Amino acid sequence: MYKTFYGLACNPFEVSPDPYFFCPTPRHTEALANLAYGVLRRKGFVVLTGEVGTGKTLLLRCLFDALTRNKVAFAYMYNPMISVQEFFAHVINEFGLLPSQARTKSDALARLNNYLMERSRHDLTTALIVDEAQLLSWELLEEIRLLTNLETTKHKLLQIVLVGQPELEQKLDSPQLRQLKQRIGLRCNLKPLDMEELKDYIHRRLQLAGANSHAATIFPDETIAFIQKVSGGIPRLVNTVCENSLLLGLNHNQHQITPDIVQEVAEDLCLNRVAEDLSGSFDESKSQSGVKSE
């Protein structure tokens, strides 16, 4: 609707996790590199955590591209609230095996082990990626841990990536999962964007959408500072605020988004307390981990 008005070729702030719009901030680039390294170097367990909306799913989409380029077969689970039997059926189905021939857990494990051994003989890597892993039951987490027992004398047959909200960190640090925690090779954590990262994020998305040299004029620095305040630097909220601000700017016939426009959008979306709430949650998290908040 607003693309012609702002000289854009496509919508720059869609909330869908499109790798085309991946913004390589230092934190996101490091996290993606660690995930790829952990799988390709067969480190066993890799964990990625981050608050809601910080870009975990987009990072996974980018990881999928990297794994595909490196001929890594992977099973992806986006809804972990399932039974153990359903879990194994889903995994072997993702790997192209026939779940109908795995009527029991032992059947599924045997078929999975044979598949992994065959790939290992050809020096090929295989991975299991679980999104929303903070929702995994204790029973299912234990089953996933036991999958790391599938190994040769040189490496694990199945690389496992767990992705979830900060509650996943708390779960992994519990005494019940101390054996799993000891097997984690790499941990990554995504934080909200700071002011400089947010500026790069907004400008890059506008440029990728066709804004080119006038990207900085659509959202000037003072407006981006206000977006930082109302969104807390959470990329998903940033996208929502920017998208609605462009629509409102069109309605007001303004080619430049002002803080007043963002304020109106924030009020409509009830985001005025977002930054305060997020700040409080992060301060509490730091306090629990022994890090003092300034």
C-alpha positions as CSV (number, residue, x, y, z in Angstrom):
1,M,0.0,0.0,0.0
2,Y,2.8,2.4,0.9
3,K,5.6,1.0,-1.3
4,T,5.2,3.5,-4.1
5,F,4.8,6.5,-1.7
6,Y,8.2,5.7,-0.1
7,G,9.9,4.4,-3.3
8,L,10.1,0.7,-2.1
9,A,10.0,-2.5,-4.1
10,C,8.6,-4.6,-1.3
11,N,7.5,-4.4,2.3
12,P,10.7,-4.1,4.5
13,F,9.2,-4.9,7.8
14,E,7.2,-8.1,7.4
15,V,7.3,-10.2,10.6
16,S,7.8,-13.5,8.8
17,P,11.3,-14.9,9.2
18,D,12.7,-14.2,5.7
19,P,16.5,-14.9,5.5
20,Y,16.6,-12.3,2.7
21,F,16.2,-9.6,5.4
22,F,18.7,-11.1,7.8
23,C,20.6,-8.2,9.4
24,P,24.2,-9.4,10.4
25,T,24.5,-7.6,13.7
26,P,27.6,-8.8,15.6
27,R,25.5,-10.8,18.0
28,H,23.3,-12.5,15.4
29,T,26.4,-13.2,13.1
30,E,28.2,-14.7,16.0
31,A,25.2,-16.8,17.0
32,L,24.7,-18.1,13.5
33,A,28.4,-18.9,13.1
34,N,28.4,-20.8,16.4
35,L,25.3,-22.8,15.4
36,A,26.8,-23.8,12.0
37,Y,30.1,-24.6,13.6
38,G,28.5,-26.7,16.3
39,V,26.7,-28.8,13.8
40,L,29.3,-29.1,11.1
41,R,32.1,-29.8,13.6
42,R,29.9,-32.4,15.3
43,K,29.9,-30.9,18.7
44,G,26.8,-32.9,19.9
45,F,24.6,-30.4,21.7
46,V,24.2,-26.7,20.7
47,V,21.8,-24.4,22.6
48,L,20.4,-21.0,21.4
49,T,18.3,-18.9,23.7
50,G,16.7,-15.5,23.5
51,E,13.7,-13.5,24.5
52,V,10.5,-13.6,22.4
53,G,11.0,-11.8,19.1
54,T,14.8,-11.5,19.2
55,G,15.2,-13.3,15.9
56,K,15.7,-17.0,16.8
57,T,13.5,-18.4,14.1
58,L,15.0,-16.2,11.4
59,L,18.4,-17.3,12.6
60,L,17.2,-20.9,12.2
61,R,16.1,-20.2,8.6
62,C,19.6,-18.9,7.8
63,L,21.0,-22.0,9.5
64,F,18.9,-24.3,7.4
65,D,20.3,-22.6,4.2
66,A,23.9,-23.2,5.5
67,L,23.2,-26.8,6.4
68,T,21.6,-27.5,3.1
69,R,24.6,-26.1,1.3
70,N,26.9,-28.4,3.3
71,K,24.7,-31.5,2.6
72,V,23.6,-31.8,6.2
73,A,20.3,-33.8,6.6
74,F,18.2,-32.3,9.4
75,A,14.9,-32.9,11.1
76,Y,13.1,-29.8,12.3
77,M,10.6,-29.8,15.1
78,Y,8.7,-26.6,15.7
79,N,6.1,-28.0,18.1
80,P,7.8,-30.0,20.9
81,M,4.6,-30.5,23.0
82,I,4.2,-34.1,21.8
83,S,4.6,-37.6,23.3
84,V,7.7,-39.7,23.0
85,Q,6.2,-42.0,20.4
86,E,5.0,-39.0,18.3
87,F,8.5,-37.5,18.7
88,F,10.2,-40.5,17.2
89,A,7.6,-40.8,14.4
90,H,8.2,-37.2,13.5
91,V,12.0,-37.5,13.5
92,I,12.1,-40.5,11.2
93,N,9.5,-39.0,9.0
94,E,11.6,-35.8,8.6
95,F,14.5,-38.0,7.6
96,G,12.4,-39.6,4.8
97,L,12.0,-42.9,6.6
98,L,8.7,-44.6,6.8
99,P,7.1,-44.1,10.3
100,S,4.6,-46.9,9.5
101,Q,7.4,-49.4,9.7
102,A,8.4,-48.1,13.2
103,R,5.5,-49.2,15.3
104,T,7.4,-49.1,18.6
105,K,10.1,-46.9,20.1
106,S,12.7,-49.6,19.7
107,D,11.8,-50.0,16.0
108,A,12.1,-46.2,15.5
109,L,15.5,-46.2,17.3
110,A,16.8,-49.1,15.2
111,R,15.7,-47.4,11.9
112,L,17.2,-44.1,13.1
113,N,20.5,-45.7,14.1
114,N,20.8,-47.5,10.8
115,Y,20.1,-44.3,8.9
116,L,22.7,-42.3,10.9
117,M,25.3,-45.1,10.6
118,E,24.8,-45.1,6.8
119,R,25.3,-41.4,6.6
120,S,28.3,-41.5,8.8
121,R,30.0,-44.1,6.6
122,H,29.7,-41.5,3.8
123,D,31.1,-38.8,6.1
124,L,27.8,-37.0,6.1
125,T,26.4,-35.0,9.0
126,T,22.9,-35.3,10.4
127,A,21.1,-33.0,12.8
128,L,18.0,-32.6,14.9
129,I,16.8,-29.0,15.5
130,V,14.1,-28.3,18.1
131,D,12.5,-24.9,18.2
132,E,10.5,-23.7,21.3
133,A,12.6,-26.2,23.3
134,Q,11.6,-24.6,26.6
135,L,8.3,-26.4,26.1
136,L,9.9,-29.9,26.0
137,S,8.7,-32.2,28.8
138,W,11.3,-33.7,31.2
139,E,10.7,-37.1,29.7
140,L,11.3,-35.9,26.1
141,L,14.4,-34.0,27.1
142,E,15.8,-37.2,28.6
143,E,15.0,-39.1,25.4
144,I,16.8,-36.4,23.3
145,R,19.8,-36.7,25.6
146,L,19.9,-40.4,25.1
147,L,20.1,-39.9,21.4
148,T,23.6,-38.6,21.9
149,N,24.6,-42.1,22.9
150,L,24.3,-42.9,19.2
151,E,28.0,-42.5,18.3
152,T,31.1,-43.9,16.7
153,T,34.5,-43.8,18.4
154,K,35.2,-40.5,16.7
155,H,32.0,-38.4,16.9
156,K,28.3,-38.2,17.7
157,L,26.0,-39.6,14.9
158,L,23.3,-37.0,15.6
159,Q,24.0,-33.3,16.2
160,I,21.2,-31.6,18.3
161,V,20.3,-28.0,18.3
162,L,17.9,-26.8,21.0
163,V,16.4,-23.3,20.5
164,G,14.1,-21.6,23.0
165,Q,13.3,-18.7,25.4
166,P,15.3,-18.0,28.5
167,E,13.3,-20.6,30.4
168,L,15.2,-23.2,28.5
169,E,18.4,-22.0,30.2
170,Q,16.8,-22.4,33.6
171,K,15.6,-25.9,32.7
172,L,19.0,-27.0,31.5
173,D,20.6,-25.7,34.7
174,S,18.3,-27.8,36.8
175,P,19.9,-30.8,38.7
176,Q,17.6,-33.2,36.8
177,L,19.4,-32.4,33.6
178,R,23.0,-32.2,34.8
179,Q,24.0,-35.1,32.4
180,L,22.5,-33.2,29.4
181,K,24.2,-29.9,30.5
182,Q,27.6,-31.6,30.6
183,R,27.1,-32.6,26.9
184,I,26.4,-29.1,25.6
185,G,29.2,-28.1,23.3
186,L,28.2,-24.5,22.6
187,R,25.7,-22.0,24.1
188,C,24.5,-18.9,22.3
189,N,22.2,-16.1,23.5
190,L,20.4,-13.4,21.6
191,K,19.9,-10.0,23.2
192,P,17.7,-7.0,22.0
193,L,19.3,-4.6,19.6
194,D,21.1,-1.6,21.0
195,M,20.8,1.9,19.4
196,E,23.6,1.4,16.8
197,E,22.4,-2.1,15.9
198,L,18.8,-0.9,15.6
199,K,19.8,1.9,13.2
200,D,21.7,-0.5,11.0
201,Y,18.8,-3.0,11.2
202,I,16.2,-0.4,10.0
203,H,18.4,1.0,7.3
204,R,19.4,-2.4,6.0
205,R,15.8,-3.6,5.7
206,L,14.8,-0.4,3.9
207,Q,17.8,-0.8,1.5
208,L,17.0,-4.4,0.8
209,A,13.4,-3.3,0.1
210,G,14.6,-0.8,-2.5
211,A,15.1,2.4,-0.5
212,N,18.8,2.7,-1.4
213,S,20.3,6.1,-0.6
214,H,17.2,7.6,0.9
215,A,16.8,4.9,3.6
216,A,18.2,7.2,6.3
217,T,15.7,10.0,5.4
218,I,12.6,7.8,6.0
219,F,13.5,7.1,9.6
220,P,15.9,9.8,10.9
221,D,18.0,9.2,14.0
222,E,15.7,10.9,16.5
223,T,12.8,8.7,15.3
224,I,14.9,5.5,15.6
225,A,15.8,6.5,19.1
226,F,12.1,6.7,19.9
227,I,11.5,3.3,18.3
228,Q,14.3,1.9,20.5
229,K,12.4,3.3,23.5
230,V,9.0,1.8,22.7
231,S,10.2,-1.5,21.3
232,G,13.0,-2.3,23.8
233,G,15.1,-3.2,20.7
234,I,13.1,-6.4,20.1
235,P,13.3,-7.0,16.3
236,R,9.7,-8.3,16.0
237,L,8.3,-5.3,17.8
238,V,10.6,-3.0,15.7
239,N,9.1,-4.5,12.6
240,T,5.5,-4.0,13.8
241,V,6.2,-0.4,14.9
242,C,8.0,0.5,11.6
243,E,5.3,-1.2,9.4
244,N,2.5,0.7,11.2
245,S,4.5,3.9,11.2
246,L,4.9,3.7,7.4
247,L,1.2,3.2,7.0
248,L,0.4,6.1,9.3
249,G,2.9,8.3,7.5
250,L,1.2,7.6,4.2
251,N,-2.1,8.6,5.7
252,H,-0.6,11.8,6.9
253,N,1.2,12.3,3.6
254,Q,4.6,12.5,5.3
255,H,7.6,11.0,3.6
256,Q,9.6,11.1,6.8
257,I,8.5,9.2,9.9
258,T,8.6,11.5,13.0
259,P,8.7,10.6,16.7
260,D,5.1,11.8,16.9
261,I,4.0,9.2,14.3
262,V,5.8,6.5,16.3
263,Q,4.2,7.7,19.5
264,E,0.8,7.4,18.0
265,V,1.5,3.9,16.7
266,A,2.9,2.9,20.1
267,E,-0.3,4.1,21.8
268,D,-2.4,2.2,19.3
269,L,-0.4,-1.0,19.9
270,C,-0.2,-0.5,23.7
271,L,3.6,-0.5,23.7
272,N,4.3,2.4,26.0
273,R,5.4,0.1,28.8
274,V,7.2,-2.5,26.7
275,A,10.7,-1.1,27.3
276,E,10.1,-0.8,31.1
277,D,8.8,-4.4,31.3
278,L,11.7,-5.8,29.2
279,S,14.2,-3.8,31.2
280,G,12.8,-5.2,34.4
281,S,12.9,-8.8,33.2
282,F,16.5,-8.4,32.0
283,D,17.6,-6.8,35.3
284,E,16.0,-9.7,37.2
285,S,17.8,-12.2,34.9
286,K,21.1,-10.5,35.6
287,S,20.5,-10.5,39.3
288,Q,19.7,-14.2,39.3
289,S,22.9,-14.9,37.4
290,G,25.0,-12.9,39.8
291,V,25.5,-10.0,37.4
292,K,24.7,-6.6,38.9
293,S,22.6,-4.2,36.9
294,E,23.8,-0.7,36.6
